[in-house]
Amino acid sequence: MASGRAHFDVVDSAVRGLTKVQTYIEHGMNDIIEVSLDLAENGADEGSLHELETVMKEYVHLNNDLHQYNQAVKAVTQQMKQQDPKSDFDVDGELQCQLENIANGESQQNVENHAKMVELREKLWHLQHPGEEMGSQLVPVDAANNSDDDEPTMTQVEVSTRCPISQAEMADPVKNKICGHNYEKKAVAEIMRQRRGAKCPVTGCHNKQSLAQKDLVENRELKSYIERRNRQAGKKGN
């Protein structure tokens, strides 16, 4: 019979795999938002948008289940550190016990209050009601407190689409993973080429690290936002 520690190595490996699953879930949530906005922009009926909202809720349930499982594994890991390495440890039993304790001790995050559900509804509202204030009754009151997403929700008020380097509207934005600021891809590439050791050009930025290609990632969400806003502006101008 394999020791508890050997058995747990299998569980631990599975958890590392689940981390990838969580990434896929997050990408899926973002894709639902983008598809919903594209459909709404092209006059999709409410039924189609409702189906996508249902899929988003399923993603939220999966995300909550995964979060609880990871919590349980961390708790069992701490228990194992206190055990004699040669002793048998009932990993399955302890893991199940922790899952039950977590399920009883905290209710799953309200699906309606999940950050991505709120983001979906806010963006659809602003797309369908340009220039109007979104009524507070349409947004769950606990939404801000329940957010577990480090990415800021993009609203019409807080999004800056102007490059801090070129001062022009961005078309291909990249995000600095260190400080979170965005730049036009060509503009930041040029400044890194011309000024060795150049730092984030945003006034007041506390990031002291030099700009590096490895820290720059494509900001697909911001790019989609800019493209959609430009299409809307084009429609109004016609």
GUNUKE-610665 format. One line per 2 residues: number of its first residue (from 1); their letters; for each residue x, y, z of N, C-alpha, C. Coordinates in nm, 2 decimals, always signed. Each point is the difference from the previous one (the first is absolute). Example, Ala and Ser with C-alpha at 12.3 -4.5 7.8 and 13.67 -1.06 7.14 Angstrom:
2
1> as> +1.32,-0.57,+0.78,-0.09,+0.12,+0.00,+0.09,+0.12,+0.00 | -0.04,+0.11,-0.07,+0.09,+0.11,+0.00,-0.08,+0.11,+0.08
// end
This chain:
238
1> ma> +0.08,-0.12,+0.00,-0.08,+0.12,+0.00,+0.09,+0.13,+0.00 | -0.03,+0.09,-0.09,+0.08,+0.12,-0.01,-0.02,+0.09,+0.12
3> sg> +0.10,+0.07,+0.04,-0.01,+0.09,+0.12,-0.10,+0.11,-0.04 | -0.05,+0.07,+0.11,-0.08,+0.11,-0.02,+0.07,+0.11,-0.08
5> ra> +0.13,+0.02,+0.03,+0.07,+0.10,-0.07,+0.01,-0.02,-0.15 | +0.03,-0.13,-0.03,+0.01,-0.04,-0.14,-0.14,+0.03,-0.07
7> hf> -0.10,-0.04,+0.07,-0.14,+0.02,-0.05,-0.02,+0.15,-0.02 | +0.04,+0.08,+0.09,-0.03,+0.14,-0.01,+0.08,+0.06,-0.11
9> dv> +0.11,-0.05,-0.04,+0.08,+0.05,-0.11,-0.09,+0.00,-0.13 | -0.08,-0.11,-0.01,-0.09,-0.01,-0.11,-0.11,+0.11,+0.00
11> vd> -0.05,+0.02,+0.12,-0.10,+0.11,+0.02,+0.06,+0.13,-0.03 | +0.12,+0.03,+0.05,+0.06,+0.12,-0.02,+0.03,+0.03,-0.15
13> sa> +0.04,-0.10,-0.07,+0.02,+0.01,-0.14,-0.13,+0.03,-0.08 | -0.11,-0.06,+0.05,-0.13,+0.03,-0.06,-0.04,+0.15,+0.02
15> vr> +0.03,+0.05,+0.12,-0.03,+0.14,+0.04,+0.07,+0.09,-0.10 | +0.13,-0.03,-0.02,+0.07,+0.09,-0.10,-0.06,+0.00,-0.13
17> gl> -0.06,-0.12,-0.04,-0.07,+0.00,-0.13,-0.13,+0.08,+0.01 | -0.06,+0.00,+0.12,-0.12,+0.08,+0.01,+0.02,+0.15,+0.00
19> tk> +0.12,+0.04,+0.03,+0.04,+0.14,-0.02,-0.01,+0.04,-0.15 | +0.03,-0.09,-0.09,-0.01,+0.03,-0.14,-0.15,+0.01,-0.03
21> vq> -0.08,-0.09,+0.06,-0.15,+0.00,-0.02,-0.05,+0.14,+0.04 | +0.04,+0.05,+0.11,-0.05,+0.13,+0.05,+0.04,+0.11,-0.10
23> ty> +0.11,-0.01,-0.06,+0.04,+0.10,-0.11,-0.10,-0.02,-0.12 | -0.03,-0.12,-0.03,-0.09,-0.02,-0.11,-0.14,+0.06,+0.03
25> ie> -0.04,-0.02,+0.13,-0.13,+0.05,+0.04,+0.00,+0.16,-0.01 | +0.11,+0.06,+0.04,+0.01,+0.15,-0.01,-0.01,+0.04,-0.14
27> hg> +0.07,-0.07,-0.09,+0.00,+0.04,-0.14,-0.14,-0.02,-0.06 | -0.07,-0.11,+0.05,-0.14,-0.03,-0.05,-0.09,+0.12,+0.04
29> mn> +0.01,+0.05,+0.13,-0.08,+0.11,+0.04,+0.02,+0.12,-0.08 | +0.13,+0.03,-0.03,+0.03,+0.12,-0.08,-0.06,-0.02,-0.14
31> di> +0.01,-0.12,-0.06,-0.05,-0.02,-0.13,-0.16,+0.01,+0.00 | -0.06,-0.04,+0.10,-0.15,+0.02,+0.01,-0.03,+0.15,-0.01
33> ie> +0.07,+0.08,+0.08,-0.02,+0.14,+0.00,+0.02,+0.06,-0.14 | +0.11,-0.04,-0.07,+0.02,+0.06,-0.13,-0.10,-0.05,-0.10
35> vs> -0.04,-0.13,+0.00,-0.10,-0.05,-0.09,-0.14,+0.07,+0.02 | -0.03,+0.02,+0.13,-0.13,+0.07,+0.03,+0.00,+0.14,-0.05
37> ld> +0.11,+0.07,+0.01,+0.00,+0.14,-0.04,+0.00,+0.00,-0.16 | +0.07,-0.09,-0.06,-0.01,+0.00,-0.15,-0.14,-0.03,-0.05
39> la> -0.07,-0.10,+0.07,-0.14,-0.03,-0.04,-0.09,+0.11,+0.02 | +0.01,+0.07,+0.12,-0.08,+0.11,+0.03,+0.02,+0.12,-0.09
41> en> +0.12,+0.02,-0.04,+0.03,+0.11,-0.09,-0.06,-0.03,-0.14 | -0.02,-0.13,-0.04,-0.05,-0.03,-0.13,-0.15,-0.04,+0.01
43> ga> -0.06,+0.05,+0.11,-0.15,-0.02,+0.01,-0.05,-0.14,+0.04 | +0.08,-0.07,+0.07,-0.05,-0.14,+0.04,-0.12,+0.01,+0.10
45> de> -0.09,-0.10,-0.01,-0.12,+0.00,+0.09,+0.04,-0.03,+0.14 | -0.09,+0.03,+0.09,+0.02,-0.02,+0.14,+0.03,-0.15,+0.04
47> gs> -0.07,-0.09,-0.08,+0.02,-0.14,+0.02,+0.14,-0.05,-0.01 | +0.07,+0.05,-0.10,+0.14,-0.04,-0.02,+0.09,+0.06,+0.11
49> lh> -0.03,+0.12,+0.04,+0.08,+0.06,+0.11,-0.02,-0.07,+0.13 | -0.13,-0.05,+0.02,-0.03,-0.07,+0.12,+0.07,-0.13,+0.01
51> el> +0.01,-0.07,-0.12,+0.07,-0.13,+0.00,+0.15,+0.02,+0.04 | +0.06,+0.11,-0.05,+0.14,+0.02,+0.03,+0.01,+0.04,+0.15
53> et> -0.09,+0.07,+0.06,+0.00,+0.02,+0.14,-0.01,-0.13,+0.08 | -0.08,-0.09,-0.05,-0.01,-0.13,+0.07,+0.13,-0.07,+0.00
55> vm> +0.07,+0.00,-0.12,+0.14,-0.06,-0.01,+0.09,+0.07,+0.10 | -0.01,+0.13,+0.01,+0.09,+0.07,+0.10,-0.03,-0.05,+0.14
57> ke> -0.12,-0.02,+0.04,-0.03,-0.05,+0.13,+0.06,-0.14,+0.02 | +0.00,-0.08,-0.10,+0.06,-0.13,+0.01,+0.15,+0.01,+0.03
59> yv> +0.06,+0.10,-0.07,+0.15,+0.02,+0.02,+0.02,+0.04,+0.15 | -0.09,+0.09,+0.05,+0.01,+0.05,+0.13,-0.01,-0.12,+0.10
61> hl> -0.09,-0.09,-0.02,-0.01,-0.11,+0.09,+0.12,-0.09,+0.00 | +0.06,-0.02,-0.12,+0.12,-0.08,-0.01,+0.12,+0.07,+0.07
63> nn> +0.00,+0.13,-0.02,+0.11,+0.08,+0.07,-0.01,-0.01,+0.15 | -0.13,+0.01,+0.05,-0.02,-0.02,+0.15,+0.04,-0.13,+0.05
65> dl> -0.04,-0.11,-0.08,+0.04,-0.14,+0.05,+0.15,-0.01,+0.00 | +0.06,+0.05,-0.10,+0.15,-0.02,-0.01,+0.07,+0.08,+0.11
67> hq> -0.06,+0.11,+0.04,+0.06,+0.08,+0.11,-0.01,-0.07,+0.13 | -0.11,-0.07,+0.02,-0.02,-0.07,+0.13,+0.09,-0.12,+0.00
69> yn> +0.02,-0.07,-0.11,+0.08,-0.12,-0.01,+0.15,+0.04,+0.03 | +0.04,+0.11,-0.05,+0.14,+0.05,+0.02,+0.02,+0.03,+0.15
71> qa> -0.10,+0.06,+0.06,+0.00,+0.04,+0.14,+0.02,-0.13,+0.09 | -0.08,-0.10,-0.04,+0.01,-0.13,+0.07,+0.14,-0.07,-0.01
73> vk> +0.05,+0.01,-0.12,+0.14,-0.07,-0.02,+0.10,+0.08,+0.08 | -0.01,+0.13,+0.00,+0.10,+0.08,+0.08,-0.01,-0.04,+0.15
75> av> -0.12,-0.02,+0.05,-0.01,-0.03,+0.14,+0.05,-0.14,+0.03 | -0.02,-0.10,-0.09,+0.05,-0.13,+0.02,+0.16,+0.00,-0.01
77> tq> +0.05,+0.08,-0.09,+0.14,+0.01,-0.02,+0.07,+0.05,+0.14 | -0.07,+0.10,+0.06,+0.06,+0.04,+0.13,-0.01,-0.11,+0.11
79> qm> -0.10,-0.08,-0.01,-0.01,-0.11,+0.10,+0.11,-0.10,-0.03 | +0.03,-0.03,-0.12,+0.10,-0.10,-0.04,+0.14,+0.04,+0.05
81> kq> +0.02,+0.14,+0.00,+0.13,+0.05,+0.04,+0.03,-0.03,+0.15 | -0.11,-0.03,+0.07,+0.02,-0.02,+0.15,+0.00,-0.15,+0.03
83> qd> -0.01,-0.09,-0.11,-0.01,-0.14,+0.02,+0.14,-0.06,-0.01 | +0.02,-0.12,+0.06,+0.12,-0.08,-0.02,+0.00,-0.05,-0.14
85> pk> +0.11,+0.03,-0.08,+0.01,-0.04,-0.14,-0.03,-0.15,-0.02 | +0.03,-0.08,+0.10,-0.01,-0.14,-0.02,-0.15,-0.05,+0.03
87> sd> -0.07,+0.08,+0.06,-0.14,-0.04,+0.04,-0.09,+0.01,-0.12 | -0.11,-0.09,+0.01,-0.10,+0.00,-0.10,-0.09,+0.12,+0.03
89> fd> -0.04,+0.07,-0.11,-0.09,+0.11,+0.02,-0.12,-0.01,-0.09 | -0.12,+0.00,+0.05,-0.12,-0.02,-0.08,-0.03,+0.13,-0.08
91> vd> +0.07,+0.01,-0.11,-0.02,+0.13,-0.08,-0.14,+0.01,-0.05 | -0.06,-0.10,-0.05,-0.14,+0.00,-0.05,-0.09,+0.05,+0.11
93> ge> +0.01,-0.07,+0.12,-0.09,+0.03,+0.11,+0.01,+0.15,+0.04 | +0.13,+0.04,+0.02,+0.02,+0.14,+0.05,-0.04,+0.10,-0.10
95> lq> +0.02,-0.03,-0.13,-0.04,+0.09,-0.11,-0.15,+0.02,+0.00 | -0.07,-0.12,+0.01,-0.15,+0.01,+0.00,-0.05,+0.07,+0.12
97> cq> +0.06,-0.02,+0.12,-0.04,+0.07,+0.12,+0.02,+0.16,-0.02 | +0.11,+0.04,-0.05,+0.03,+0.14,-0.03,-0.10,+0.06,-0.09
99> le> -0.04,-0.07,-0.11,-0.10,+0.04,-0.09,-0.13,+0.03,+0.06 | -0.04,-0.10,+0.09,-0.13,+0.02,+0.07,+0.01,+0.11,+0.10
101> ni> +0.11,+0.02,+0.06,+0.01,+0.12,+0.10,-0.01,+0.13,-0.08 | +0.07,+0.01,-0.11,+0.00,+0.12,-0.08,-0.14,+0.03,-0.05
103> an> -0.07,-0.11,-0.05,-0.13,+0.02,-0.06,-0.10,+0.04,+0.11 | +0.02,-0.05,+0.13,-0.09,+0.04,+0.11,+0.03,+0.13,+0.06
105> ge> +0.13,+0.04,-0.01,+0.04,+0.12,+0.07,-0.02,+0.12,-0.09 | +0.00,-0.01,-0.13,-0.02,+0.12,-0.08,-0.08,-0.04,-0.12
107> sq> -0.11,+0.07,-0.02,-0.08,-0.02,-0.12,+0.07,+0.04,-0.12 | -0.03,-0.06,-0.11,+0.07,+0.03,-0.13,-0.03,+0.15,-0.03
109> qn> +0.09,+0.06,-0.06,-0.01,+0.14,-0.04,-0.13,+0.01,-0.08 | -0.08,+0.10,+0.03,-0.12,+0.03,-0.08,+0.03,+0.02,-0.14
111> ve> -0.06,-0.09,-0.09,+0.03,+0.01,-0.14,-0.03,+0.14,-0.06 | -0.11,+0.05,+0.04,-0.04,+0.13,-0.05,+0.10,+0.11,+0.04
113> nh> +0.07,-0.01,+0.11,+0.09,+0.10,+0.05,+0.15,-0.02,-0.05 | +0.02,-0.11,-0.08,+0.13,-0.03,-0.05,+0.05,+0.12,-0.09
115> ak> +0.13,+0.03,+0.01,+0.05,+0.11,-0.07,-0.02,-0.01,-0.15 | +0.01,-0.12,-0.06,-0.02,-0.01,-0.14,-0.15,+0.01,-0.04
117> mv> -0.09,-0.04,+0.08,-0.14,+0.02,-0.02,-0.03,+0.15,+0.00 | +0.05,+0.07,+0.09,-0.02,+0.14,+0.01,+0.06,+0.07,-0.12
119> el> +0.12,-0.04,-0.04,+0.07,+0.06,-0.11,-0.08,-0.02,-0.13 | -0.06,-0.12,-0.02,-0.08,-0.03,-0.11,-0.12,+0.09,-0.01
121> re> -0.07,+0.02,+0.11,-0.12,+0.08,+0.00,+0.03,+0.15,-0.02 | +0.11,+0.04,+0.06,+0.03,+0.14,-0.01,+0.04,+0.04,-0.14
123> kl> +0.08,-0.09,-0.06,+0.04,+0.03,-0.14,-0.11,+0.00,-0.10 | -0.09,-0.10,+0.02,-0.12,-0.01,-0.09,-0.09,+0.13,+0.02
125> wh> -0.01,+0.04,+0.12,-0.08,+0.12,+0.03,+0.06,+0.12,-0.07 | +0.12,+0.02,+0.02,+0.07,+0.12,-0.07,-0.01,-0.01,-0.15
127> lq> +0.01,-0.12,-0.05,-0.01,-0.01,-0.15,-0.14,+0.03,-0.05 | -0.10,-0.05,+0.07,-0.14,+0.02,-0.04,-0.06,+0.13,+0.05
129> hp> +0.06,+0.06,+0.09,-0.06,+0.13,+0.05,+0.12,+0.10,+0.01 | +0.06,+0.04,-0.11,+0.11,+0.09,+0.00,-0.04,+0.14,+0.06
131> ge> +0.09,+0.04,+0.09,-0.02,+0.13,+0.07,-0.10,+0.00,+0.12 | -0.06,-0.12,+0.03,-0.09,+0.00,+0.11,+0.07,-0.06,+0.12
133> em> -0.05,+0.04,+0.12,+0.05,-0.06,+0.12,-0.07,-0.13,+0.03 | +0.08,-0.10,+0.04,-0.05,-0.13,+0.03,-0.06,+0.00,+0.14
135> gs> -0.13,-0.03,+0.01,-0.07,+0.00,+0.12,+0.06,-0.09,+0.11 | +0.01,+0.04,+0.12,+0.06,-0.08,+0.11,-0.07,-0.13,+0.02
137> ql> -0.13,-0.01,-0.04,-0.07,-0.12,+0.02,+0.04,-0.11,-0.10 | +0.07,+0.04,-0.10,+0.05,-0.10,-0.10,+0.13,-0.06,+0.04
139> vp> +0.07,+0.05,+0.10,+0.13,-0.05,+0.04,-0.01,-0.05,+0.14 | +0.03,-0.13,+0.03,-0.01,-0.05,+0.14,+0.09,+0.08,+0.09
141> vd> -0.06,+0.03,+0.12,+0.07,+0.09,+0.09,+0.13,-0.05,+0.06 | +0.02,-0.14,+0.00,+0.12,-0.05,+0.05,+0.10,-0.03,-0.10
143> aa> -0.02,+0.04,-0.13,+0.09,-0.03,-0.11,+0.14,+0.04,+0.03 | +0.02,+0.12,+0.04,+0.14,+0.05,+0.02,+0.07,-0.08,+0.11
145> nn> -0.07,-0.04,+0.10,+0.06,-0.07,+0.11,+0.04,-0.15,-0.03 | -0.07,-0.05,-0.11,+0.02,-0.14,-0.03,+0.09,-0.02,-0.12
147> sd> +0.07,+0.10,-0.05,+0.08,-0.01,-0.11,+0.13,-0.07,+0.04 | +0.04,-0.11,-0.08,+0.12,-0.07,+0.02,+0.09,+0.01,-0.12
149> dd> -0.03,+0.10,-0.08,+0.07,+0.02,-0.13,+0.09,+0.12,+0.01 | +0.13,-0.01,-0.02,+0.09,+0.11,+0.01,-0.02,+0.10,-0.11
151> ep> -0.06,-0.04,-0.11,-0.01,+0.09,-0.11,-0.11,+0.10,+0.02 | +0.02,+0.13,-0.02,-0.10,+0.10,+0.02,-0.11,-0.02,-0.11
153> tm> -0.13,+0.02,+0.05,-0.11,+0.00,-0.10,+0.00,+0.13,-0.08 | +0.00,-0.02,-0.13,+0.01,+0.12,-0.09,-0.14,+0.06,-0.02
155> tq> -0.02,+0.12,+0.05,-0.12,+0.08,-0.02,+0.04,+0.12,-0.08 | -0.11,+0.07,-0.05,+0.03,+0.11,-0.09,+0.07,+0.11,+0.08
157> ve> -0.01,+0.00,+0.13,+0.05,+0.11,+0.08,+0.15,-0.01,+0.02 | +0.05,-0.12,+0.03,+0.13,-0.02,+0.05,+0.11,-0.05,-0.10
159> vs> -0.05,-0.03,-0.12,+0.10,-0.05,-0.10,+0.07,+0.11,-0.07 | +0.13,-0.01,+0.00,+0.09,+0.09,-0.08,+0.05,-0.07,-0.12
161> tr> -0.03,+0.06,-0.12,+0.04,-0.07,-0.12,+0.11,+0.08,-0.07 | +0.05,+0.10,+0.06,+0.11,+0.08,-0.05,+0.13,-0.05,+0.05
163> cp> +0.10,-0.02,-0.10,+0.13,-0.04,+0.04,+0.08,+0.10,+0.08 | +0.05,-0.03,+0.11,+0.08,+0.10,+0.08,+0.13,+0.04,-0.07
165> is> +0.04,-0.07,-0.10,+0.13,+0.03,-0.07,-0.03,+0.09,-0.12 | -0.09,-0.05,-0.09,-0.02,+0.08,-0.12,-0.11,+0.10,+0.02
167> qa> -0.08,-0.01,+0.10,-0.12,+0.08,+0.03,-0.11,-0.02,-0.11 | +0.01,-0.10,-0.08,-0.10,-0.03,-0.10,-0.09,-0.11,+0.04
169> em> -0.11,-0.02,-0.06,-0.09,-0.11,+0.03,+0.07,-0.13,-0.03 | -0.01,-0.09,+0.09,+0.06,-0.13,-0.02,-0.08,-0.09,-0.10
171> ad> +0.07,-0.08,-0.08,-0.06,-0.09,-0.09,+0.04,-0.15,+0.03 | +0.12,-0.01,+0.05,+0.05,-0.13,+0.04,+0.07,+0.01,+0.14
173> pv> -0.09,+0.00,+0.10,+0.06,+0.03,+0.14,+0.06,-0.13,+0.06 | +0.11,+0.03,+0.07,+0.06,-0.11,+0.08,+0.01,+0.05,+0.15
175> kn> -0.01,-0.10,+0.09,-0.01,+0.04,+0.14,+0.13,-0.04,+0.07 | +0.05,+0.09,+0.09,+0.12,-0.03,+0.08,-0.05,-0.09,+0.12
177> ki> +0.05,-0.12,+0.01,-0.05,-0.09,+0.10,+0.05,+0.05,+0.14 | +0.10,+0.08,+0.01,+0.05,+0.04,+0.13,-0.09,+0.11,+0.06
179> cg> -0.03,+0.10,-0.08,-0.08,+0.11,+0.06,-0.14,+0.01,-0.06 | -0.03,-0.07,-0.10,-0.14,+0.00,-0.06,-0.03,+0.11,-0.10
181> hn> +0.10,+0.08,-0.03,-0.02,+0.11,-0.10,+0.00,-0.05,-0.14 | -0.07,+0.07,-0.09,-0.01,-0.04,-0.14,+0.07,+0.10,-0.09
183> ye> +0.06,-0.06,-0.11,+0.07,+0.08,-0.10,-0.03,-0.05,-0.14 | +0.01,+0.09,-0.09,-0.01,-0.05,-0.14,+0.13,-0.08,-0.03
185> kk> -0.02,-0.12,-0.06,+0.10,-0.09,-0.02,+0.12,+0.06,-0.07 | -0.02,+0.07,-0.11,+0.11,+0.05,-0.08,+0.07,+0.11,+0.08
187> av> -0.07,+0.08,+0.07,+0.06,+0.11,+0.08,+0.09,-0.05,+0.11 | -0.04,-0.10,+0.07,+0.08,-0.05,+0.11,+0.12,-0.07,-0.05
189> ae> -0.02,-0.07,-0.12,+0.12,-0.07,-0.06,+0.10,+0.11,-0.04 | -0.04,+0.11,-0.05,+0.09,+0.10,-0.04,+0.07,+0.07,+0.11
191> im> -0.07,+0.02,+0.11,+0.07,+0.06,+0.12,+0.10,-0.09,+0.06 | -0.03,-0.13,+0.00,+0.10,-0.10,+0.05,+0.12,-0.01,-0.08
193> rq> -0.02,+0.02,-0.13,+0.11,+0.00,-0.10,+0.09,+0.12,+0.02 | -0.06,+0.12,+0.02,+0.07,+0.12,+0.00,+0.06,+0.03,+0.14
195> rr> -0.07,-0.04,+0.10,+0.05,+0.04,+0.14,+0.02,-0.13,+0.08 | +0.12,-0.04,+0.01,+0.03,-0.12,+0.08,-0.03,+0.02,+0.15
197> ga> -0.07,-0.09,+0.06,-0.04,+0.02,+0.14,-0.12,+0.09,+0.02 | -0.07,+0.03,-0.10,-0.12,+0.09,+0.01,-0.10,-0.06,+0.09
199> kc> -0.06,+0.08,+0.09,-0.10,-0.05,+0.09,-0.14,+0.04,-0.05 | -0.10,-0.05,+0.07,-0.14,+0.03,-0.03,-0.02,+0.15,-0.01
201> pv> -0.05,+0.05,-0.11,-0.01,+0.15,-0.02,-0.12,+0.06,+0.06 | -0.09,-0.08,+0.07,-0.12,+0.06,+0.06,+0.04,+0.08,+0.13
203> tg> -0.04,+0.13,+0.00,+0.04,+0.08,+0.11,-0.05,-0.06,+0.14 | +0.08,+0.00,+0.09,-0.03,-0.05,+0.13,+0.00,-0.15,+0.02
205> ch> +0.04,-0.08,-0.11,+0.01,-0.14,+0.01,+0.11,-0.04,+0.10 | -0.03,-0.10,+0.09,+0.09,-0.04,+0.10,+0.09,-0.12,-0.05
207> nk> -0.02,-0.04,-0.12,+0.08,-0.11,-0.05,+0.14,+0.05,-0.04 | +0.10,-0.05,+0.07,+0.14,+0.04,-0.02,+0.08,-0.09,-0.09
209> qs> -0.07,-0.10,-0.05,+0.07,-0.09,-0.10,+0.00,+0.05,-0.14 | +0.11,-0.02,-0.07,+0.01,+0.04,-0.14,-0.10,-0.07,-0.08
211> la> -0.04,+0.06,-0.11,-0.10,-0.06,-0.09,+0.07,-0.12,-0.06 | -0.07,-0.11,-0.01,+0.06,-0.12,-0.06,-0.11,-0.08,-0.08
213> qk> +0.04,-0.05,-0.11,-0.09,-0.07,-0.09,-0.07,-0.11,+0.07 | +0.07,-0.07,+0.09,-0.07,-0.11,+0.07,-0.11,+0.04,+0.09
215> dl> +0.00,+0.12,+0.04,-0.11,+0.05,+0.09,-0.12,+0.06,-0.07 | +0.01,+0.01,-0.14,-0.11,+0.05,-0.08,-0.08,-0.10,-0.06
217> ve> -0.13,+0.01,+0.02,-0.10,-0.10,-0.05,-0.11,+0.07,-0.08 | -0.05,-0.06,-0.10,-0.10,+0.05,-0.08,-0.13,+0.02,+0.09
219> nr> -0.06,+0.12,-0.01,-0.12,+0.02,+0.08,-0.12,-0.01,-0.09 | -0.04,-0.12,-0.02,-0.11,-0.03,-0.09,-0.13,+0.06,+0.04
221> el> -0.03,+0.01,+0.13,-0.12,+0.06,+0.04,-0.01,+0.15,-0.03 | +0.11,+0.07,+0.02,+0.01,+0.14,-0.03,-0.01,+0.02,-0.15
223> ks> +0.06,-0.08,-0.07,+0.00,+0.01,-0.15,-0.14,-0.02,-0.05 | -0.07,-0.10,+0.05,-0.14,-0.02,-0.04,-0.09,+0.12,+0.04
225> yi> +0.03,+0.05,+0.12,-0.08,+0.12,+0.04,+0.02,+0.12,-0.09 | +0.12,+0.02,-0.04,+0.03,+0.11,-0.09,-0.06,-0.02,-0.14
227> er> +0.01,-0.12,-0.05,-0.06,-0.03,-0.13,-0.15,+0.01,+0.00 | -0.06,-0.04,+0.11,-0.15,+0.00,+0.01,-0.04,+0.15,+0.01
229> rn> +0.07,+0.08,+0.08,-0.04,+0.14,+0.02,+0.02,+0.07,-0.13 | +0.10,-0.03,-0.08,+0.02,+0.07,-0.13,-0.11,-0.04,-0.09
231> rq> -0.05,-0.13,+0.00,-0.11,-0.04,-0.09,-0.12,+0.08,+0.04 | -0.03,+0.01,+0.13,-0.12,+0.07,+0.04,+0.01,+0.15,-0.04
233> ag> +0.12,+0.06,+0.01,+0.02,+0.14,-0.04,-0.03,+0.02,-0.15 | +0.05,-0.11,-0.08,-0.02,+0.01,-0.14,-0.15,-0.01,-0.04
235> kk> -0.08,-0.08,+0.08,-0.14,-0.01,-0.03,-0.07,+0.13,+0.03 | +0.04,+0.07,+0.11,-0.06,+0.12,+0.03,+0.03,+0.11,-0.10
237> gn> +0.12,-0.01,-0.06,+0.04,+0.10,-0.10,-0.07,-0.01,-0.13 | -0.05,-0.12,-0.03,-0.07,-0.03,-0.13,-0.14,+0.06,+0.00
// end
